[in-house]
Amino acid sequence: MKALDRPDSLESGSGSARRFETLDAWLDWQVTLNPKRMELGLERVGEVWRRLGHGDPPFPVITVGGTNGKGSCVAMIDAIARAAGYRCASYSSPHLLRYNERIRIDGDPIADAPLCDSFERIDRARGDVPLTYFEFGTLAAMDLFVQERPDLAVLEVGLGGRLDAVNLFDADVSVVTTIGRDHTAWLGDTLDEIAIEKAGIFRAGRPAVIGQRDAPEILREEAIRVGALPLQLGREFDHASAEAGWIWLGPNGRRFALPLPTMRGGFQLDNASAAMVALDGLAERLPVPPSAMRTGLQRARLSGRFEVYPGPVTRIFDVAHNGSAARSLADNLRAFKTGGRIRAVLAVLADKDPEAIVAPLLPHVDQWYLSQSDDERALSVDALAERLSGLVPNPAGRFARIEQALNAANRASAEGDSLLVMGSFTTVGQALRYPRGTCADS
């Protein structure tokens, strides 16, 4: 990996000894660096980025924000761009199994060594600036991308938009997939307040893609106010069903017949349409032929989004962690038409609304197995049971560990039944490590 010209003091391996040698050690330390686990604002990352010697990214950037659908949209943009022959880099969060999943270059997760090298450069540059865990990762992703010089970088907003670290970088095209109630402690209690925060990624004179038909009108108004070029689903672009697949109705009357995305759910057509409009916004620099659109949609994958593992007991993994995502999950379950009973293992984080998550799924789930993940932010299983007592008065059990809940649900299942694991990224990540519930109950 080619190093950029920068002061020797910022080169990994020069000067004093490295702070840490392993990725796990770096990540464990980053959690403790800032007394606030989450601190929105661009001052810290902006200062460290300047100290690294970097300026504007030397490649086009698509930034993707929204309440739900961000990860799917990023995955589709990445897959379509690579199918067109472009070298695409992507940054997303959180991860399911390994931190390296967050930073991908040409589809491959970043290796430990270059990631640790980047962390070292950032640590030397930051001085006493107390970066958060997410800020460290965002800077590392862009530091690595600047070295790699991809044809395109796709960045997923972590939280909100206006003050998220990703927003340090001016997007050539911005996408807001959906607006829903989540992270209200930071973004506001109303959809309009949340929409204003999400709209902070829009830039004057550049496309502002809105991937939701009924998005709060203030989102479009904010795009117009800052001088961006709004392109909204149902207005400037749309999609329609076809006998074999679907039709993308792009800006200026363009139409392409396409196969259904590999990722399940009718709502994925909204995400696919938005992804294609985002790439269309870069058509003069990175033209994408219809054949690449078709190939990319069929190649795009994303773990933990209605991820189905067939077997005697079908296993379904979904990171749905808010009410709107749970409604989409309910739609998928309705369309999936499982034959037997559905048992759900549920664990959520403490800042979520478990009632809003569970309510849409009550007609589809036969038994609930309540648990808590290993995440320090997890809602305790007892608190979860108390919160859900009015909706799920008799859960199948309370389990202090995800593995215990998996084992109990597996033992109760018969051939033809389904096991759903949901509630957060950490819940699904833990379950994916033990997909058949083979861990001991102890």
Salt bridges, closest charged atoms under 4 A:
GLU21 OE1 - ARG18 NE 3.66
GLU39 OE2 - ARG44 NH1 3.51
GLU47 OE1 - ARG50 NH2 3.36
GLU47 OE2 - ARG51 NE 2.80
ASP78 OD2 - ARG82 NE 2.90
ASP112 OD1 - ARG98 NH2 3.49
ASP117 OD1 - ARG18 NH1 2.86
GLU120 OE2 - ARG124 NE 2.72
ASP123 OD2 - ARG19 NE 2.49
ASP123 OD1 - ARG126 NE 2.91
GLU135 OE2 - ARG44 NH2 2.55
ASP143 OD1 - ARG6 NH2 3.35
ASP143 OD1 - HIS54 NE2 2.83
ASP143 OD2 - ARG121 NH2 2.74
GLU148 OE1 - ARG87 NH2 2.46
ASP170 OD1 - ARG203 NE 2.62
ASP172 OD1 - ARG285 NH1 3.28
ASP182 OD2 - HIS183 NE2 3.91
ASP182 OD2 - HIS321 NE2 3.63
ASP182 OD1 - LYS352 NZ 2.76
GLU197 OE2 - ARG162 NH2 3.09
GLU217 OE1 - ARG235 NH2 2.91
GLU222 OE1 - ARG225 NH2 3.08
GLU236 OE2 - ARG220 NH2 2.55
ASP238 OD1 - ARG213 NH2 2.65
ASP270 OD1 - HIS239 NE2 2.69
ASP280 OD1 - ARG254 NH1 2.81
ASP331 OD1 - ARG334 NH1 2.76
ASP353 OD1 - ARG387 NH2 3.77
GLU355 OE1 - ARG387 NH2 2.83
ASP375 OD2 - ARG377 NH2 2.82
GLU376 OE2 - ARG37 NH1 2.44
ASP382 OD1 - ARG398 NH1 3.15
GLU403 OE1 - ARG401 NE 3.42
ASP417 OD2 - ARG343 NH1 2.92
ASP441 OD2 - ARG411 NH1 3.03
